């Protein structure tokens, strides 16, 4: 096992007397318990808490401004620059800090299930439970792969090392910094394990397009006939629920690449939200939380050690990390052919978007760039009515390159493989949030099933007067009137008002994009 490219001072750390390389799951669990980093739940999962950082810290994320990448990065609030000098000083401090720890943990693995495009990575951790997390989320090598493993990117994570913003040039004690030149992700000041997962996804979003591969923040599954479906959607849209289909095998639940031969999972595991988790609602996730998996910030009973998934005392963002191997209905390895169907999921709280509509290529690129859903009233202090939320390409925090780079790749893929694209609204019908009702899950499942089985490819459609999308006139298992949102409203004038307002928000949001193809501007967005 050796590190290729720039050494960056890591060899001394990795092969130091205090370093444990490639410990097994049982060995890591023993370390976690002996070091009082966590405890075991009734199912054998490790439970850890992450202190005040119970989610990602986007204001503390930086990319080093370097010759190799500075002209490629889409600089701004998402991709904030930091100088090489600042990075180097902080990096050397962290290395010294870790060299003086009693124990350090190293995991070597991969990002990317397709061996042609795999990124060999190593994860260096101060915490044993973070190293166990890395084993669950990234792809584990077999003995032969481990013997040949040559690291191309490293994560160096020291949660208990707190930065001094005045001295170290950060925004707070926490920092997540990517150097594409040194091929390092440097993390400190935060115990939230998800920073490791998403940092490597950001790295893949930079590297894969160089090889003509489209990185995607989506779930993916495959049917019995080999037909592949992708599900894009922000939190609360039903992405996990709808992609977990007993009649289809899961490729992955969050991150994928689309190459010239098909799609592949970037990860080797899942990082699922588990607030409100029950066996009835999500049996696959519930059963996967066993020995080897990691729970974050879940409250358990002190005596029985049974997890209380309804308890949000520590955070609403309770999480479970587990290997894909813990699930039955999966594709192994996590590779499949080209997608036949793409589903964009939105939870529109204004109740004006159709429950399902067919998109042209231009409309698909428009809605991909928009990444729309609704933030509901009551979810945050001060929000008294639903707010439109746009996350570019359904994953703006993880896109180092200009958004149009990814959208143009999508448009090209749709053309090349004749992919059918649908916009599915899992939100409100019959009126806005507080007046109408949430779309019945049984209706949504019927619509998605019809789309995946090709039943909507050549059906009669009507054009939506505000958004220009094509609405199927009939979908098996769904009342025809439900398909036309205006017909479900008692007050049609109010429907028109809300539809015009939402169309305006789409247009206003789209003004931020530069170098958008003319046909997308002309044919992709709302028609009013």
Buried (B, 14 or more C-beta within 10 A) or exposed (E): BEBEEEEBBBEEBBEEEEBBBBBEBEBBBEBBBEEEBBBBBEBEBBBBBBEEBBBBBEEBBBBBBBEEBBEBBBEEEBBBBBEBEBBBBBBEBBBEBBBEBEBBBBBBBBBBBBEEBBBBBBBBBBBBBBBBBBBBBBBBBEEEBBEEBEBBBBBBBBBEBBBEBEEBBBBBBBBBBBBBBBBBBBBBBBBBBBBBBBBBBBBBBBBBBEEEBBBBBBBBBBBEEEBBBBBBBBEBBBBBBBBBBEEBBBBBBBBBBBBEEBBBBBBBBBBBBBBEBEEEEBEBBBBBBBBBBBBBBBBBEEEEBEBEBEBBEBBEBBBBBBBBBBBEEBBEBBBBEBBBBBBBBBBBBBBBBBBBBBBBBBBBBBBBBBBBBBBBBEEEEEEEEBBBBBBBBBBBBBBBBBBBBBBBBBBEBBEEBEBBBBBBBBBBBBBBBEEBEBBBEEBBBBBBBBBBBEBBEEEEBBEBEBBBBBBBEBBEEBEEEBBBBBBBBEEEEBBBEBBBEBBEBBEEBBEEBEEBBEEBEEBBBBEE
